[in-house]
Amino acid sequence: MDRTRAEELIKRLQGGPHKNHEFAAGVSGSLTAVDSCDPLYREFFGDFYDEATGFVNKMTSYVAEFRNGSFTNTTIAEAFRLSHMVKGASATMGYKVITSLASGLESLFGDVRDGKVTLSPDLLDHVAETMGLISGHLEELKKAVE
């Protein structure tokens, strides 16, 4: 494992716009898009929310698999694919914070898939934290749309 790359990924997962006041500003920025909630936006948001919530649930179960060592290359590829999908969907919706977080996960799982890093307990802690942040952001957006 390239320790420098692992440290870079950890910084990306923990140092992005999802921390402290920057996270609040990101939520606020996303919510301004919700201010003009027309029925079409609400429909798109509902689809996005369902998809992204499914992603969080699936990734949470993958973290448990990763922790106990019962995962395969297929699981890593699926984690990469799900991260990529949520990154694209959140970018389409204009949710920069979720896009940034999902991009960090995509990079991580791409590097794991390519053998550049291994899933250490430290990295898995950051993945779990990132999933919690995405989940929290989704709930804030949902409240604003309701």
C-alpha positions, -999 to +999 in steps of 0.1 A: +000+000+000+012+035-008+009+053+025+011+087+009-019+079-013-039+065+017-031+097+036-042+118+006-075+099+004-081+104+041-075+141+037-099+142+008-126+123+027-122+144+059-111+178+046-137+185+019-165+210+021-185+187+044-168+199+076-179+225+101-191+259+086-182+248+051-207+219+054-234+243+067-227+266+038-229+237+013-263+227+028-275+263+026-262+265-010-281+234-020-312+246-003-314+277-024-321+255-053-350+241-034-365+275-028-380+274-063-395+239-057-417+232-087-434+198-091-408+186-115-380+194-091-398+176-063-402+146-086-365+146-095-355+151-059-377+121-048-360+099-074-325+112-064-333+108-027-344+072-031-314+063-052-289+080-028-305+065+003-302+031-013-265+039-020-259+048+017-276+016+029-257-006+005-224+011+012-230+008+050-234-030+045-203-031+024-183-014+052-193-042+075-182-067+049-149-049+044-143-048+082-147-086+086-128-094+054-156-111+037-156-091+005-145-098-031-132-078-061-169-077-072-178-059-040-150-034-045-162-029-081-198-024-070-187+002-043-168+021-070-198+019-094-222+031-067-200+060-057-196+070-093-234+069-098-242+090-068-214+115-078-230+119-112-266+121-099-257+146-072-238+168-097-268+167-120-290+179-091-264+206-081-256+192-047-219+200-045-213+186-011-226+152-019-208+153-052-175+160-034-180+133-009-190+107-035-160+117-056-137+110-027-153+075-022-150+068-060-113+077-059-108+055-029-125+025-043-108+030-077-075+029-059-085-002-039-096-019-071-064-011-088-043-023-059-029+011-050-042+011-015-057-015+009-088-010+031-072-004+065-094+001+096-085+038+094-097+042+059-129+023+067-135+046+096-134+075+072-156+057+047-182+052+075-179+088+085-184+100+049-215+078+046-229+095+077-222+129+063-239+120+030-269+106+049-271+138+071-270+160+040-297+140+023-320+143+054-314+181+054-323+183+018-354+162+023-366+184+051-363+215+028-383+199+000-411+186+022 
